[in-house]
Amino acid sequence: MEKEEYLEMVRSVAEEYFRSGTYYCSEAVVETLNDVLGKPYEDDVVRLASGFPIGMGKAQCLCGAVSGGQIALGMVYGRKRGEPMDPEMFEISKGLHDYIKEEYRSCCCRVITREWRGDDFQSEGRRQHCIKITGNVAVWVVNELIERGKIDPETAPKIEPNVMSES
């Protein structure tokens, strides 16, 4: 699969995880990256991201999608006890931060979503905005991993969202 096609698939999956209500922003990014990486972690890894939506548990601080992106980067570049830090970890982590700041002028949920202040995170406009950010973060992370030789879109798993079915 060509790189651009692969990235669009990643966007679609991350956004659908959020849109369907299966996951919030941070969880959707982590689940999508675990899928892209071929499930090196148990499905429960997404639980690590569950406290980050809506700017860290509704504190409206660090954007949940960005938090999920940082967790996803740790899935590839993170270290185990006693190992030295991969020098790329800080560089790529800062890169995600800088991308979001450039794109949205802040990494803060409250600032990124100020247009919908007071909506208690319920408006459709805000929901669509956050879905888009979630897709953008997942794509940014995967694109960086492709560029750095950690993922080959020609051989990487084709993914699709495993969403909750309505009962």
C-alpha positions as CSV (number, residue, x, y, z in Angstrom):
1,M,0.0,0.0,0.0
2,E,1.3,3.5,-0.8
3,K,2.2,5.8,2.1
4,E,-0.6,8.3,1.5
5,E,-3.2,5.6,1.2
6,Y,-1.9,4.0,4.4
7,L,-2.1,7.3,6.3
8,E,-5.6,7.9,5.1
9,M,-6.5,4.4,6.4
10,V,-4.9,5.3,9.8
11,R,-6.9,8.6,9.9
12,S,-10.1,6.8,9.1
13,V,-9.6,4.1,11.8
14,A,-8.6,6.6,14.6
15,E,-11.5,8.9,13.7
16,E,-14.0,6.0,13.6
17,Y,-12.9,4.7,17.0
18,F,-13.8,8.1,18.4
19,R,-16.9,8.8,16.3
20,S,-18.4,5.5,17.2
21,G,-18.0,6.1,20.9
22,T,-15.8,3.0,21.2
23,Y,-13.0,5.2,22.5
24,Y,-12.2,8.8,23.4
25,C,-9.4,10.7,21.7
26,S,-6.4,9.4,23.7
27,E,-7.7,5.9,23.6
28,A,-8.4,6.0,19.9
29,V,-4.8,7.0,19.1
30,V,-3.3,4.3,21.3
31,E,-5.6,1.6,19.9
32,T,-5.0,2.7,16.3
33,L,-1.2,2.6,16.8
34,N,-1.3,-0.8,18.5
35,D,-3.2,-2.0,15.5
36,V,-0.7,-0.4,13.1
37,L,2.2,-2.0,15.0
38,G,0.6,-5.4,14.6
39,K,-0.7,-5.6,18.2
40,P,2.6,-5.9,20.1
41,Y,0.6,-5.1,23.2
42,E,-2.5,-6.7,24.6
43,D,-5.8,-4.9,23.9
44,D,-5.8,-3.7,27.5
45,V,-3.0,-1.3,26.6
46,V,-5.7,1.2,25.7
47,R,-6.5,1.5,29.4
48,L,-3.3,3.4,29.9
49,A,-4.9,6.2,27.9
50,S,-8.3,6.3,29.7
51,G,-7.5,9.1,32.1
52,F,-6.4,11.6,29.4
53,P,-9.6,12.5,27.5
54,I,-10.9,16.1,27.6
55,G,-7.5,17.4,28.7
56,M,-6.7,15.0,31.5
57,G,-9.9,13.8,33.0
58,K,-12.0,16.9,32.0
59,A,-9.4,19.3,33.5
60,Q,-9.1,20.7,29.9
61,C,-5.3,20.7,30.1
62,L,-3.1,18.7,27.8
63,C,-5.1,17.6,24.7
64,G,-6.1,13.9,25.1
65,A,-5.2,13.1,21.5
66,V,-1.7,14.5,22.1
67,S,-1.4,12.4,25.3
68,G,-2.4,9.3,23.3
69,G,0.1,10.2,20.7
70,Q,2.9,10.4,23.3
71,I,1.9,7.0,24.7
72,A,1.9,5.6,21.2
73,L,5.4,7.0,20.6
74,G,6.5,5.2,23.8
75,M,5.1,2.0,22.4
76,V,7.9,2.2,19.8
77,Y,10.7,4.3,21.4
78,G,10.0,3.6,25.1
79,R,12.5,1.9,27.3
80,K,12.5,-0.9,29.8
81,R,14.0,-0.8,33.3
82,G,17.7,-0.2,33.1
83,E,17.9,0.6,29.4
84,P,19.2,3.9,28.1
85,M,16.7,6.3,26.6
86,D,16.5,6.1,22.8
87,P,17.7,9.5,21.7
88,E,14.9,9.7,19.2
89,M,12.3,9.5,22.0
90,F,12.6,13.1,23.1
91,E,13.1,14.4,19.6
92,I,10.0,12.8,18.2
93,S,8.0,13.6,21.3
94,K,8.9,17.3,21.0
95,G,8.0,17.0,17.3
96,L,4.4,16.0,18.1
97,H,4.2,18.9,20.7
98,D,5.5,21.4,18.1
99,Y,3.2,20.1,15.4
100,I,0.1,20.6,17.5
101,K,1.3,24.0,18.7
102,E,1.9,25.1,15.1
103,E,-1.4,23.6,13.9
104,Y,-3.7,24.7,16.8
105,R,-1.6,27.4,18.6
106,S,-1.6,25.3,21.8
107,C,-1.5,21.8,23.2
108,C,-4.1,22.8,25.8
109,C,-7.6,21.3,25.3
110,R,-9.2,24.4,26.8
111,V,-7.5,26.6,24.2
112,I,-7.9,24.3,21.2
113,T,-11.6,24.0,21.9
114,R,-12.4,27.5,23.2
115,E,-14.9,28.1,20.4
116,W,-17.2,25.6,22.2
117,R,-16.6,26.9,25.8
118,G,-19.4,26.1,28.1
119,D,-20.9,23.3,26.0
120,D,-19.9,20.6,28.6
121,F,-18.2,18.7,25.7
122,Q,-21.6,18.0,24.2
123,S,-21.8,20.0,21.0
124,E,-21.5,18.3,17.6
125,G,-19.1,21.0,16.4
126,R,-16.7,20.3,19.2
127,R,-17.1,16.5,18.7
128,Q,-16.2,16.8,15.0
129,H,-13.3,19.1,15.9
130,C,-11.9,16.6,18.4
131,I,-12.4,13.7,16.0
132,K,-10.4,15.6,13.4
133,I,-7.5,16.3,15.9
134,T,-7.5,12.6,16.9
135,G,-7.1,11.6,13.2
136,N,-4.4,14.2,12.7
137,V,-2.4,13.0,15.7
138,A,-2.6,9.4,14.6
139,V,-1.5,10.3,11.1
140,W,1.3,12.5,12.4
141,V,2.7,9.7,14.6
142,V,2.4,7.0,11.9
143,N,4.0,9.3,9.3
144,E,6.9,10.0,11.6
145,L,7.3,6.3,12.2
146,I,7.3,5.6,8.4
147,E,9.8,8.4,7.8
148,R,12.1,7.0,10.5
149,G,11.9,3.5,9.1
150,K,9.9,2.0,12.0
151,I,6.9,1.2,9.8
152,D,6.8,0.2,6.2
153,P,3.4,0.9,4.7
154,E,4.0,-1.8,2.1
155,T,4.1,-4.5,4.8
156,A,2.4,-3.0,7.7
157,P,-1.0,-4.5,8.7
158,K,-4.1,-3.2,7.0
159,I,-6.3,-2.1,9.8
160,E,-10.0,-1.4,10.3
161,P,-11.7,-0.2,13.4
162,N,-13.1,-2.8,15.8
163,V,-16.0,-0.7,17.0
164,M,-18.7,-1.4,19.5
165,S,-21.8,-2.6,18.0
166,E,-25.1,-1.0,18.9
167,S,-27.3,-3.3,21.0
